[in-house]
Amino acid sequence: MQKSIWEEEQLPQYPCLDENLETEVLVIGGGICGILCAYFLSKTFHVTLVEGKRIACQRTKNTTAVITALQDIYYKDIIKRQGKLAAKQYLEANLEAIKKYEELANAYEFDFIKVPSYKYFKNQQELLMEEFSAIQSLGYQPTIEDNYALCFPDMAQMNPIKFIKNLIKNFKIYENTQIVKLKKQNAYTIKHKISAKYIVVATGYPFLKLKGAYPLKLTQNKSYVAVVKDVEKKMDFNAIGCETGDLYFRTCGSNLIIGGNDQKTGQSLGGFSPLFQHILKHYPENDISYLWVNQDCVSADGLPYIGKYFKKENVYVATGFSLWGMTGSMIAAQMITDQILNNPNPYTFLFNPYRPNPLFPLIKNSFTAIKNLVLPQKRCSHLGCALFYNREEDVYECPCHGTKYDVTGHILYNPAKYKEK
């Protein structure tokens, strides 16, 4: 049975909305991004958060909770595609997010620790030096360890459910309350209406089917994760590889979290097998205590979309964190809070949801959707794409936009809508 290590920690339950409601700020989505937005905005406004299932029940409980500026995306590629200023801003935004978590760790206990982050390159020495030089050109000084890994000191990791438990006391929460429509400053469930001066959509994948062209701008990727018990270690750390197929790692007390075999949702490429092979080779005497699959939205250019959902109304969106939701969520919460308060924010243009996108990913996503619309398969209730059975996880997956269903038809990941309880 698949289960995340973070599910050891229990969150309180909240009621379903059973009446019409007025609030200053409505946050839609109870993952870490929505909860951070609600937390910061509740310092100024009356905030209500609604979640279609249970809070932290999807991406957040399945994260590895690594908080780092050393990620899959290459700074050299951001420089080449968008310029040095954009790359420097992306680095600084992530570093500021880490500092904000550290500030919160001074007030709350959520197993936050500062650790070094590594990106290993194995036989890619030339690529290592290119990325090293790119980061240096941005004014930051990483180190090279053992001639094959970049190191950022003072990165971090935490327990995301303990973190959330500390933040949910200052705003109203409704669970099992799915928003199905937005119109101006009103949000609608099947039975009720919520009126708000400001609305924040933090649902992972934006739930409105075509608004903002997100079916073209977003894909969803999944990642397989295992936890090995009682691993001897010299230090706490986290690490990722530079190539497709490389595994990633983070310590968690006496446990070692190992992940990898990342692939687009809808593909079935070996599941947990690469993780098991690594564990059998390096930790043959250790037990595996947890297994799970994470999933997240990936943007066309690798950077999140944060800002106005509707250009002419006070509706905001945060999505496309590309499996780096810890820093992405903090960046989004700070940015959206600044925008609502009319405070300047240096990253508004970088993460603007309406920024130009690279053409090839949009064409590729369109082709995938067209191909899967004509296949004679079971169909996703989102936009009608074909579903494929994934034997490794015993689920049906949509290759177009990433919805996952269990074998009974229950929706595990959006954007398809599910029935309220």
NUGUNU-369466 format. One record per residue (C-alpha): residue number from 1; residue in three letters; x, y, z. Coordinates in steps of 0.2 Angstrom, whole numbers, padded with zeros to 4 digits, always signed. Layout:
! NUGUNU-369466
<NUM,"ala",<X,Y,Z>>
...
! end
This chain:
! NUGUNU-369466
<1,"met",<+0000,+0000,+0000>>
<2,"gln",<+0007,+0017,-0005>>
<3,"lys",<+0009,+0029,+0009>>
<4,"ser",<+0019,+0045,+0013>>
<5,"ile",<+0030,+0047,+0028>>
<6,"trp",<+0022,+0063,+0032>>
<7,"glu",<+0005,+0054,+0035>>
<8,"glu",<+0012,+0050,+0052>>
<9,"glu",<+0006,+0067,+0057>>
<10,"gln",<-0012,+0070,+0058>>
<11,"leu",<-0021,+0086,+0054>>
<12,"pro",<-0038,+0092,+0061>>
<13,"gln",<-0054,+0090,+0051>>
<14,"tyr",<-0065,+0104,+0045>>
<15,"pro",<-0083,+0105,+0041>>
<16,"cys",<-0091,+0106,+0023>>
<17,"leu",<-0098,+0123,+0018>>
<18,"asp",<-0117,+0123,+0021>>
<19,"glu",<-0122,+0141,+0017>>
<20,"asn",<-0119,+0156,+0007>>
<21,"leu",<-0104,+0166,+0013>>
<22,"glu",<-0096,+0183,+0012>>
<23,"thr",<-0077,+0185,+0015>>
<24,"glu",<-0063,+0198,+0011>>
<25,"val",<-0052,+0185,+0004>>
<26,"leu",<-0056,+0168,-0003>>
<27,"val",<-0042,+0155,-0005>>
<28,"ile",<-0046,+0140,-0016>>
<29,"gly",<-0035,+0125,-0012>>
<30,"gly",<-0029,+0118,+0004>>
<31,"gly",<-0011,+0113,-0001>>
<32,"ile",<+0004,+0122,+0006>>
<33,"cys",<+0003,+0136,-0007>>
<34,"gly",<-0015,+0140,-0003>>
<35,"ile",<-0012,+0139,+0016>>
<36,"leu",<+0003,+0150,+0015>>
<37,"cys",<-0007,+0163,+0005>>
<38,"ala",<-0021,+0162,+0018>>
<39,"tyr",<-0008,+0163,+0032>>
<40,"phe",<+0000,+0179,+0026>>
<41,"leu",<-0016,+0187,+0020>>
<42,"ser",<-0025,+0184,+0036>>
<43,"lys",<-0013,+0196,+0044>>
<44,"thr",<-0023,+0210,+0035>>
<45,"phe",<-0039,+0202,+0030>>
<46,"his",<-0053,+0191,+0035>>
<47,"val",<-0048,+0175,+0025>>
<48,"thr",<-0058,+0159,+0021>>
<49,"leu",<-0050,+0144,+0013>>
<50,"val",<-0060,+0130,+0005>>
<51,"glu",<-0053,+0113,+0000>>
<52,"gly",<-0062,+0101,-0012>>
<53,"lys",<-0056,+0086,-0001>>
<54,"arg",<-0045,+0087,+0014>>
<55,"ile",<-0032,+0100,+0017>>
<56,"ala",<-0014,+0094,+0011>>
<57,"cys",<-0021,+0078,+0004>>
<58,"gln",<-0013,+0078,-0013>>
<59,"arg",<+0003,+0086,-0018>>
<60,"thr",<+0008,+0092,-0001>>
<61,"lys",<+0007,+0076,+0008>>
<62,"asn",<+0017,+0068,-0006>>
<63,"thr",<+0031,+0081,-0007>>
<64,"thr",<+0049,+0077,-0001>>
<65,"ala",<+0049,+0095,+0007>>
<66,"val",<+0066,+0100,+0000>>
<67,"ile",<+0068,+0119,+0001>>
<68,"thr",<+0082,+0123,-0011>>
<69,"ala",<+0087,+0135,-0025>>
<70,"leu",<+0097,+0121,-0033>>
<71,"gln",<+0084,+0113,-0044>>
<72,"asp",<+0081,+0103,-0060>>
<73,"ile",<+0080,+0119,-0071>>
<74,"tyr",<+0098,+0125,-0076>>
<75,"tyr",<+0102,+0143,-0073>>
<76,"lys",<+0112,+0143,-0089>>
<77,"asp",<+0096,+0139,-0098>>
<78,"ile",<+0087,+0153,-0090>>
<79,"ile",<+0101,+0165,-0095>>
<80,"lys",<+0101,+0158,-0113>>
<81,"arg",<+0082,+0159,-0114>>
<82,"gln",<+0077,+0174,-0104>>
<83,"gly",<+0093,+0183,-0100>>
<84,"lys",<+0104,+0185,-0085>>
<85,"leu",<+0092,+0197,-0075>>
<86,"ala",<+0078,+0183,-0076>>
<87,"ala",<+0090,+0170,-0070>>
<88,"lys",<+0097,+0181,-0056>>
<89,"gln",<+0079,+0185,-0050>>
<90,"tyr",<+0074,+0167,-0050>>
<91,"leu",<+0089,+0163,-0039>>
<92,"glu",<+0086,+0177,-0027>>
<93,"ala",<+0067,+0173,-0026>>
<94,"asn",<+0071,+0155,-0021>>
<95,"leu",<+0084,+0161,-0008>>
<96,"glu",<+0072,+0173,-0001>>
<97,"ala",<+0059,+0159,+0001>>
<98,"ile",<+0072,+0149,+0011>>
<99,"lys",<+0075,+0164,+0022>>
<100,"lys",<+0056,+0166,+0025>>
<101,"tyr",<+0054,+0148,+0030>>
<102,"glu",<+0069,+0151,+0042>>
<103,"glu",<+0060,+0165,+0050>>
<104,"leu",<+0044,+0155,+0053>>
<105,"ala",<+0055,+0141,+0060>>
<106,"asn",<+0060,+0154,+0074>>
<107,"ala",<+0041,+0155,+0079>>
<108,"tyr",<+0035,+0137,+0075>>
<109,"glu",<+0042,+0119,+0076>>
<110,"phe",<+0041,+0109,+0060>>
<111,"asp",<+0057,+0099,+0059>>
<112,"phe",<+0066,+0113,+0049>>
<113,"ile",<+0084,+0111,+0047>>
<114,"lys",<+0097,+0120,+0036>>
<115,"val",<+0107,+0108,+0025>>
<116,"pro",<+0118,+0108,+0010>>
<117,"ser",<+0110,+0104,-0007>>
<118,"tyr",<+0120,+0095,-0020>>
<119,"lys",<+0117,+0093,-0039>>
<120,"tyr",<+0128,+0079,-0045>>
<121,"phe",<+0134,+0077,-0063>>
<122,"lys",<+0143,+0060,-0064>>
<123,"asn",<+0151,+0060,-0081>>
<124,"gln",<+0145,+0077,-0086>>
<125,"gln",<+0160,+0087,-0082>>
<126,"glu",<+0158,+0100,-0096>>
<127,"leu",<+0140,+0103,-0090>>
<128,"leu",<+0145,+0105,-0072>>
<129,"met",<+0157,+0119,-0077>>
<130,"glu",<+0144,+0128,-0088>>
<131,"glu",<+0132,+0128,-0074>>
<132,"phe",<+0145,+0133,-0061>>
<133,"ser",<+0150,+0148,-0072>>
<134,"ala",<+0132,+0153,-0075>>
<135,"ile",<+0128,+0153,-0056>>
<136,"gln",<+0145,+0163,-0053>>
<137,"ser",<+0140,+0176,-0066>>
<138,"leu",<+0124,+0179,-0056>>
<139,"gly",<+0134,+0184,-0041>>
<140,"tyr",<+0132,+0168,-0031>>
<141,"gln",<+0147,+0157,-0026>>
<142,"pro",<+0143,+0138,-0026>>
<143,"thr",<+0157,+0125,-0023>>
<144,"ile",<+0162,+0110,-0033>>
<145,"glu",<+0163,+0094,-0022>>
<146,"asp",<+0173,+0079,-0027>>
<147,"asn",<+0174,+0085,-0045>>
<148,"tyr",<+0156,+0080,-0049>>
<149,"ala",<+0144,+0089,-0039>>
<150,"leu",<+0138,+0108,-0036>>
<151,"cys",<+0134,+0112,-0018>>
<152,"phe",<+0123,+0126,-0012>>
<153,"pro",<+0126,+0128,+0007>>
<154,"asp",<+0112,+0133,+0019>>
<155,"met",<+0097,+0126,+0010>>
<156,"ala",<+0084,+0117,+0020>>
<157,"gln",<+0071,+0103,+0022>>
<158,"met",<+0056,+0101,+0034>>
<159,"asn",<+0040,+0091,+0039>>
<160,"pro",<+0027,+0099,+0028>>
<161,"ile",<+0012,+0093,+0038>>
<162,"lys",<+0019,+0099,+0055>>
<163,"phe",<+0022,+0116,+0046>>
<164,"ile",<+0004,+0117,+0040>>
<165,"lys",<-0002,+0112,+0057>>
<166,"asn",<+0006,+0128,+0064>>
<167,"leu",<-0002,+0140,+0051>>
<168,"ile",<-0020,+0135,+0050>>
<169,"lys",<-0026,+0144,+0066>>
<170,"asn",<-0029,+0161,+0060>>
<171,"phe",<-0042,+0159,+0046>>
<172,"lys",<-0058,+0149,+0042>>
<173,"ile",<-0057,+0132,+0033>>
<174,"tyr",<-0070,+0122,+0024>>
<175,"glu",<-0066,+0105,+0018>>
<176,"asn",<-0075,+0094,+0005>>
<177,"thr",<-0080,+0110,-0003>>
<178,"gln",<-0077,+0110,-0021>>
<179,"ile",<-0078,+0127,-0031>>
<180,"val",<-0085,+0123,-0048>>
<181,"lys",<-0087,+0141,-0056>>
<182,"leu",<-0080,+0158,-0054>>
<183,"lys",<-0090,+0174,-0060>>
<184,"lys",<-0083,+0191,-0056>>
<185,"gln",<-0080,+0191,-0037>>
<186,"asn",<-0091,+0176,-0033>>
<187,"ala",<-0086,+0158,-0032>>
<188,"tyr",<-0099,+0144,-0033>>
<189,"thr",<-0100,+0126,-0026>>
<190,"ile",<-0114,+0115,-0032>>
<191,"lys",<-0126,+0122,-0019>>
<192,"his",<-0118,+0138,-0012>>
<193,"lys",<-0110,+0155,-0016>>
<194,"ile",<-0095,+0163,-0009>>
<195,"ser",<-0093,+0182,-0012>>
<196,"ala",<-0075,+0189,-0009>>
<197,"lys",<-0066,+0205,-0013>>
<198,"tyr",<-0051,+0195,-0018>>
<199,"ile",<-0050,+0177,-0024>>
<200,"val",<-0034,+0166,-0025>>
<201,"val",<-0034,+0150,-0035>>
<202,"ala",<-0021,+0138,-0028>>
<203,"thr",<-0028,+0121,-0033>>
<204,"gly",<-0012,+0114,-0041>>
<205,"tyr",<-0019,+0113,-0058>>
<206,"pro",<-0031,+0128,-0061>>
<207,"phe",<-0048,+0121,-0061>>
<208,"leu",<-0057,+0132,-0074>>
<209,"lys",<-0055,+0122,-0090>>
<210,"leu",<-0049,+0135,-0103>>
<211,"lys",<-0046,+0151,-0094>>
<212,"gly",<-0028,+0156,-0096>>
<213,"ala",<-0024,+0142,-0109>>
<214,"tyr",<-0017,+0131,-0095>>
<215,"pro",<-0021,+0115,-0104>>
<216,"leu",<-0008,+0121,-0117>>
<217,"lys",<+0004,+0129,-0105>>
<218,"leu",<+0004,+0115,-0092>>
<219,"thr",<+0009,+0096,-0091>>
<220,"gln",<+0009,+0085,-0076>>
<221,"asn",<+0024,+0075,-0071>>
<222,"lys",<+0025,+0061,-0058>>
<223,"ser",<+0040,+0055,-0047>>
<224,"tyr",<+0042,+0039,-0037>>
<225,"val",<+0048,+0040,-0019>>
<226,"ala",<+0054,+0027,-0006>>
<227,"val",<+0060,+0029,+0012>>
<228,"val",<+0074,+0017,+0018>>
<229,"lys",<+0074,+0015,+0037>>
<230,"asp",<+0089,+0016,+0049>>
<231,"val",<+0102,+0022,+0037>>
<232,"glu",<+0119,+0027,+0044>>
<233,"lys",<+0124,+0045,+0039>>
<234,"lys",<+0138,+0057,+0041>>
<235,"met",<+0127,+0072,+0039>>
<236,"asp",<+0110,+0079,+0034>>
<237,"phe",<+0109,+0084,+0015>>
<238,"asn",<+0098,+0083,+0000>>
<239,"ala",<+0104,+0080,-0018>>
<240,"ile",<+0098,+0078,-0036>>
<241,"gly",<+0105,+0072,-0052>>
<242,"cys",<+0107,+0082,-0069>>
<243,"glu",<+0101,+0068,-0081>>
<244,"thr",<+0084,+0060,-0084>>
<245,"gly",<+0084,+0044,-0074>>
<246,"asp",<+0095,+0051,-0060>>
<247,"leu",<+0089,+0048,-0042>>
<248,"tyr",<+0087,+0061,-0029>>
<249,"phe",<+0089,+0060,-0010>>
<250,"arg",<+0086,+0068,+0006>>
<251,"thr",<+0089,+0063,+0024>>
<252,"cys",<+0075,+0063,+0037>>
<253,"gly",<+0080,+0059,+0054>>
<254,"ser",<+0087,+0041,+0053>>
<255,"asn",<+0078,+0038,+0036>>
<256,"leu",<+0084,+0041,+0019>>
<257,"ile",<+0071,+0047,+0006>>
<258,"ile",<+0075,+0041,-0012>>
<259,"gly",<+0065,+0047,-0027>>
<260,"gly",<+0066,+0047,-0046>>
<261,"asn",<+0061,+0039,-0062>>
<262,"asp",<+0052,+0055,-0065>>
<263,"gln",<+0040,+0054,-0080>>
<264,"lys",<+0025,+0063,-0088>>
<265,"thr",<+0009,+0057,-0081>>
<266,"gly",<+0001,+0045,-0093>>
<267,"gln",<+0017,+0036,-0095>>
<268,"ser",<+0022,+0019,-0087>>
<269,"leu",<+0041,+0017,-0087>>
<270,"gly",<+0046,+0005,-0073>>
<271,"gly",<+0038,+0013,-0058>>
<272,"phe",<+0048,+0010,-0042>>
<273,"ser",<+0060,-0002,-0051>>
<274,"pro",<+0075,+0010,-0052>>
<275,"leu",<+0073,+0014,-0034>>
<276,"phe",<+0072,-0004,-0028>>
<277,"gln",<+0088,-0008,-0039>>
<278,"his",<+0097,+0006,-0030>>
<279,"ile",<+0091,+0001,-0013>>
<280,"leu",<+0095,-0017,-0015>>
<281,"lys",<+0113,-0013,-0021>>
<282,"his",<+0117,+0000,-0008>>
<283,"tyr",<+0105,-0004,+0007>>
<284,"pro",<+0102,-0023,+0006>>
<285,"glu",<+0099,-0025,+0024>>
<286,"asn",<+0088,-0010,+0027>>
<287,"asp",<+0069,-0010,+0027>>
<288,"ile",<+0058,+0001,+0016>>
<289,"ser",<+0045,+0009,+0027>>
<290,"tyr",<+0035,+0020,+0014>>
<291,"leu",<+0032,+0021,-0004>>
<292,"trp",<+0022,+0034,-0014>>
<293,"val",<+0020,+0044,-0030>>
<294,"asn",<+0021,+0063,-0031>>
<295,"gln",<+0014,+0073,-0045>>
<296,"asp",<+0015,+0091,-0050>>
<297,"cys",<+0011,+0104,-0064>>
<298,"val",<+0026,+0108,-0075>>
<299,"ser",<+0025,+0125,-0085>>
<300,"ala",<+0031,+0127,-0103>>
<301,"asp",<+0047,+0137,-0098>>
<302,"gly",<+0050,+0128,-0081>>
<303,"leu",<+0045,+0144,-0071>>
<304,"pro",<+0029,+0145,-0060>>
<305,"tyr",<+0014,+0155,-0066>>
<306,"ile",<+0010,+0167,-0052>>
<307,"gly",<-0001,+0183,-0053>>
<308,"lys",<-0018,+0188,-0060>>
<309,"tyr",<-0029,+0174,-0066>>
<310,"phe",<-0042,+0186,-0073>>
<311,"lys",<-0034,+0202,-0079>>
<312,"lys",<-0048,+0213,-0076>>
<313,"glu",<-0053,+0206,-0059>>
<314,"asn",<-0046,+0203,-0042>>
<315,"val",<-0043,+0184,-0045>>
<316,"tyr",<-0025,+0177,-0043>>
<317,"val",<-0017,+0160,-0048>>
<318,"ala",<-0002,+0151,-0043>>
<319,"thr",<+0003,+0135,-0052>>
<320,"gly",<+0017,+0126,-0062>>
<321,"phe",<+0029,+0123,-0048>>
<322,"ser",<+0037,+0108,-0058>>
<323,"leu",<+0039,+0097,-0042>>
<324,"trp",<+0048,+0111,-0033>>
<325,"gly",<+0033,+0117,-0023>>
<326,"met",<+0041,+0122,-0006>>
<327,"thr",<+0050,+0137,-0013>>
<328,"gly",<+0037,+0140,-0027>>
<329,"ser",<+0023,+0141,-0014>>
<330,"met",<+0032,+0153,-0003>>
<331,"ile",<+0037,+0164,-0018>>
<332,"ala",<+0018,+0163,-0023>>
<333,"ala",<+0012,+0168,-0006>>
<334,"gln",<+0023,+0183,-0004>>
<335,"met",<+0020,+0189,-0022>>
<336,"ile",<+0001,+0187,-0021>>
<337,"thr",<+0000,+0196,-0004>>
<338,"asp",<+0010,+0210,-0011>>
<339,"gln",<-0001,+0212,-0026>>
<340,"ile",<-0017,+0212,-0016>>
<341,"leu",<-0009,+0225,-0004>>
<342,"asn",<-0002,+0235,-0019>>
<343,"asn",<+0015,+0233,-0013>>
<344,"pro",<+0029,+0232,-0026>>
<345,"asn",<+0037,+0215,-0029>>
<346,"pro",<+0053,+0213,-0040>>
<347,"tyr",<+0047,+0196,-0047>>
<348,"thr",<+0030,+0201,-0054>>
<349,"phe",<+0036,+0201,-0072>>
<350,"leu",<+0046,+0185,-0071>>
<351,"phe",<+0032,+0174,-0065>>
<352,"asn",<+0018,+0184,-0074>>
<353,"pro",<+0005,+0170,-0080>>
<354,"tyr",<+0003,+0180,-0096>>
<355,"arg",<+0021,+0181,-0101>>
<356,"pro",<+0026,+0174,-0118>>
<357,"asn",<+0029,+0155,-0118>>
<358,"pro",<+0041,+0145,-0129>>
<359,"leu",<+0032,+0139,-0144>>
<360,"phe",<+0038,+0121,-0145>>
<361,"pro",<+0030,+0115,-0128>>
<362,"leu",<+0014,+0123,-0133>>
<363,"ile",<+0014,+0114,-0150>>
<364,"lys",<+0019,+0097,-0142>>
<365,"asn",<+0005,+0099,-0128>>
<366,"ser",<-0008,+0103,-0142>>
<367,"phe",<-0002,+0087,-0152>>
<368,"thr",<-0004,+0076,-0137>>
<369,"ala",<-0021,+0082,-0133>>
<370,"ile",<-0027,+0080,-0151>>
<371,"lys",<-0020,+0063,-0152>>
<372,"asn",<-0028,+0057,-0136>>
<373,"leu",<-0045,+0065,-0141>>
<374,"val",<-0047,+0053,-0155>>
<375,"leu",<-0041,+0037,-0147>>
<376,"pro",<-0055,+0024,-0142>>
<377,"gln",<-0051,+0023,-0124>>
<378,"lys",<-0060,+0027,-0107>>
<379,"arg",<-0061,+0046,-0106>>
<380,"cys",<-0056,+0059,-0094>>
<381,"ser",<-0070,+0070,-0088>>
<382,"his",<-0059,+0086,-0089>>
<383,"leu",<-0058,+0088,-0108>>
<384,"gly",<-0061,+0071,-0114>>
<385,"cys",<-0044,+0064,-0117>>
<386,"ala",<-0041,+0046,-0117>>
<387,"leu",<-0036,+0037,-0101>>
<388,"phe",<-0022,+0024,-0099>>
<389,"tyr",<-0021,+0011,-0086>>
<390,"asn",<-0005,+0011,-0076>>
<391,"arg",<-0002,-0006,-0069>>
<392,"glu",<+0012,-0001,-0057>>
<393,"glu",<+0001,+0011,-0047>>
<394,"asp",<-0016,+0002,-0052>>
<395,"val",<-0023,+0019,-0058>>
<396,"tyr",<-0030,+0027,-0074>>
<397,"glu",<-0020,+0042,-0080>>
<398,"cys",<-0024,+0056,-0092>>
<399,"pro",<-0008,+0060,-0103>>
<400,"cys",<-0015,+0077,-0108>>
<401,"his",<-0018,+0086,-0092>>
<402,"gly",<-0013,+0073,-0079>>
<403,"thr",<-0029,+0068,-0070>>
<404,"lys",<-0027,+0052,-0061>>
<405,"tyr",<-0042,+0040,-0056>>
<406,"asp",<-0042,+0024,-0045>>
<407,"val",<-0050,+0009,-0053>>
<408,"thr",<-0067,+0014,-0046>>
<409,"gly",<-0067,+0031,-0055>>
<410,"his",<-0062,+0041,-0040>>
<411,"ile",<-0052,+0056,-0044>>
<412,"leu",<-0035,+0056,-0036>>
<413,"tyr",<-0027,+0072,-0044>>
<414,"asn",<-0036,+0086,-0053>>
<415,"pro",<-0039,+0095,-0065>>
<416,"ala",<-0055,+0085,-0067>>
<417,"lys",<-0069,+0088,-0055>>
<418,"tyr",<-0075,+0076,-0042>>
<419,"lys",<-0091,+0074,-0033>>
<420,"glu",<-0093,+0083,-0016>>
<421,"lys",<-0097,+0072,-0001>>
! end
